[in-house]
Amino acid sequence: MRFCPNCENMLIPRNKKLFCRFCNKEFELDHKTNDYKIVKIIKHNENESEPIIVRKALMNYRIFVRDRKAYEEFFQII
């Protein structure tokens, strides 16, 4: 992690350079040190859903109504 030599705030990687948000200055990224990794952020839609797999042993497991409501409220099941 590197800091701005002018204001001592943390430098943030942007456009393959290091950027200070307070000074609005860009600094060259030192490619010899691997301080930063390029990470791709994947945004998910709230409507996306995944299948739920239930084991055969748990298929006959009964859940109380109050517990079911608590699970639905906790996991926001509609």
C-alpha positions in Angstrom: 0.0 0.0 0.0 1.3 3.4 -0.9 0.5 6.9 0.4 0.5 10.3 -1.3 3.8 12.1 -0.7 1.9 15.4 -0.6 -1.0 14.8 1.8 -0.2 11.3 3.2 -3.6 9.8 2.2 -3.9 6.4 0.7 -3.4 6.0 -3.0 -6.0 4.1 -4.9 -5.4 2.2 -8.2 -7.2 3.7 -11.1 -6.6 3.5 -14.9 -3.4 1.5 -14.2 -2.0 4.3 -12.1 -2.2 5.3 -8.4 -4.6 8.2 -7.7 -4.9 10.5 -4.7 -8.5 11.5 -4.2 -7.6 14.5 -2.1 -4.9 16.0 -4.3 -6.4 14.8 -7.6 -2.9 13.7 -8.7 -1.8 10.5 -10.4 1.3 8.6 -9.7 3.0 5.8 -11.7 2.4 2.3 -10.5 5.6 0.4 -9.7 5.3 -2.8 -11.6 8.2 -4.4 -9.8 6.2 -4.7 -6.5 3.0 -6.6 -6.5 1.1 -4.5 -4.0 -2.1 -4.3 -6.0 -4.1 -7.0 -7.8 -6.6 -6.4 -10.6 -10.0 -7.6 -9.4 -13.1 -7.8 -11.4 -16.3 -7.0 -9.6 -19.4 -9.0 -10.6 -22.7 -7.3 -9.9 -25.6 -9.6 -9.3 -29.3 -8.9 -9.8 -31.5 -9.2 -6.8 -33.9 -11.3 -8.8 -31.3 -14.0 -9.5 -31.9 -17.2 -7.6 -30.0 -20.5 -7.2 -31.6 -24.0 -6.9 -31.8 -25.3 -3.4 -30.7 -28.9 -2.9 -32.2 -30.9 -0.1 -30.8 -34.1 1.2 -33.1 -37.1 1.3 -32.5 -37.4 5.1 -33.9 -33.9 5.6 -36.9 -34.2 3.3 -39.2 -35.6 6.0 -37.8 -33.2 8.6 -40.7 -31.0 9.9 -40.1 -27.4 10.9 -42.3 -25.6 13.3 -44.4 -22.7 12.0 -42.7 -20.1 14.2 -39.3 -21.4 13.0 -40.4 -21.3 9.4 -41.6 -17.7 9.8 -38.2 -16.8 11.4 -36.3 -18.4 8.5 -38.5 -16.7 5.9 -38.0 -13.4 7.6 -34.3 -13.9 8.0 -33.8 -15.0 4.4 -36.5 -12.8 3.0 -38.4 -15.6 1.3 -41.5 -14.5 -0.5 
